[in-house]
Amino acid sequence: MTQPPVQLPQPLSRGHRTTARRGFTLIEVLAALVLVAIVLPVAMRGVTLSMQAAARSRQLTEAGQLAASKLAELTVLKDVTLFSSSGAFPDFPEYRWETTSAQRDNGLYEVNARVIWTAQGLEQWVTLTTLIYPAAATSSSTSGAASGGTTGATP
């Protein structure tokens, strides 16, 4: 009986590997670290800018709502003596308000409500304006009316 010929192992050439590659080479690890070192600061700057924009947006929204609230209060009270005053918001200690007024035609008053706060060391503000027709001189007085930012009650 003849035996089949025995096959000898083939010599390995440089380009062929018979075992599976495991792990990363040092060059691959260094390349990944360089990529992370470049991308990470840019990404963090983007996150920082978005957080600052969100804070600014929140402050502008709150200040606008507080100014509208103050103008609504003055519109309901219709007391000319309150049209030029200032104070703070008890529920929002980082904000303060100032109102100014000027008499216009037909007995109307132009009333400005400015809400002021400090952000990043700079004073910021929002101003809203409306026209108010004050209560007639013969109507009931508003003694004990609101001042200093509190709402108070009218008799």
C-alpha positions in Angstrom: 0.0 0.0 0.0 1.1 3.3 -0.7 1.0 6.0 1.8 -0.1 9.5 0.9 2.7 12.0 0.7 3.5 13.9 3.9 3.0 17.6 3.6 5.6 19.8 5.1 4.6 23.1 6.7 4.9 26.1 4.4 7.3 28.8 5.5 5.5 32.0 6.6 6.0 35.0 4.4 6.2 38.5 5.9 2.7 39.6 4.8 0.8 36.6 6.1 0.0 35.8 9.7 -1.6 32.7 10.8 -2.6 33.8 14.3 -5.3 36.4 15.0 -4.1 39.8 16.0 -4.9 40.7 19.6 -4.9 44.2 21.3 -3.7 47.5 19.9 -0.3 48.6 18.9 1.4 51.4 20.6 1.1 53.6 17.5 -2.7 53.1 17.5 -3.0 53.9 21.2 -1.0 57.1 20.7 -3.0 58.1 17.7 -6.2 57.7 19.6 -4.8 59.8 22.5 -3.8 62.6 20.2 -7.3 62.6 18.6 -8.9 62.8 22.0 -6.6 65.6 23.1 -7.6 67.6 20.0 -11.4 66.9 20.1 -12.1 67.0 23.9 -11.2 70.7 24.5 -13.3 71.8 21.5 -16.2 69.7 22.7 -15.9 71.1 26.2 -15.8 74.7 24.9 -19.0 73.9 23.0 -20.7 72.6 26.2 -19.6 75.7 28.1 -20.9 78.1 25.4 -24.3 76.2 25.4 -24.5 76.4 29.2 -23.8 80.2 29.1 -26.4 80.7 26.4 -29.0 78.7 28.4 -28.3 80.8 31.5 -28.6 84.0 29.5 -31.9 82.9 28.0 -33.3 81.9 31.4 -32.3 85.3 32.8 -33.9 87.2 29.9 -37.1 85.2 30.2 -37.4 85.7 33.9 -36.6 89.4 33.7 -39.1 89.9 30.9 -41.8 88.1 32.9 -41.0 90.1 36.1 -41.1 93.4 34.1 -44.5 92.4 32.6 -45.7 91.5 36.1 -44.7 94.9 37.5 -46.4 96.7 34.6 -49.5 94.6 35.1 -49.5 95.6 38.8 -49.1 99.3 38.0 -51.9 99.0 35.4 -54.3 97.6 37.9 -53.4 100.0 40.7 -53.4 103.1 38.4 -51.8 105.1 41.1 -49.6 107.8 39.6 -47.4 108.0 42.7 -46.2 104.4 42.0 -45.3 105.0 38.4 -41.8 106.2 39.4 -40.3 103.9 42.0 -37.9 101.0 42.6 -37.5 97.9 44.6 -36.7 94.2 44.7 -38.6 91.0 44.0 -38.8 89.0 47.2 -39.0 85.7 45.3 -36.2 86.6 42.9 -33.4 88.2 45.0 -31.0 88.4 42.0 -33.3 90.9 40.3 -34.3 94.4 41.2 -36.7 96.8 39.4 -37.1 100.5 38.6 -40.1 102.2 37.1 -40.2 105.6 35.4 -43.0 107.5 33.9 -43.7 110.5 31.7 -47.1 112.2 31.1 -48.3 112.0 27.5 -51.3 113.4 25.7 -54.9 112.9 26.8 -53.9 112.1 30.4 -52.0 109.0 29.6 -48.7 108.1 31.3 -45.9 106.2 29.5 -44.6 103.8 32.2 -41.2 102.0 31.8 -40.4 99.0 34.0 -36.8 98.0 34.0 -35.6 94.8 35.6 -31.9 94.7 36.4 -29.5 91.9 37.4 -25.8 91.2 37.4 -24.3 88.5 35.2 -20.6 87.8 34.7 -19.8 91.0 36.6 -21.9 93.2 34.2 -25.2 94.8 34.9 -27.9 93.6 32.5 -31.4 94.8 32.1 -34.7 94.4 30.3 -37.1 97.3 29.9 -40.8 97.1 29.0 -43.0 100.1 28.3 -46.8 100.6 28.3 -49.3 103.4 28.4 -51.5 103.7 31.5 -54.6 105.8 32.0 -54.5 106.6 35.8 -57.5 106.5 38.0 -59.5 109.7 38.2 -58.8 112.1 41.0 -62.3 111.6 42.4 -61.9 107.8 42.7 -60.9 106.1 46.0 -57.3 106.7 47.1 -54.7 104.0 47.3 -53.2 104.8 50.7 -51.1 101.9 51.8 -50.6 100.8 48.2 -47.7 98.8 47.0 -44.2 100.1 47.3 -40.7 98.6 47.3 -41.8 95.7 45.1 -44.4 94.2 47.4 -47.9 93.8 46.0 -50.0 95.2 48.9 -53.7 95.5 48.7 -55.8 98.5 47.7 -58.8 99.4 49.9 
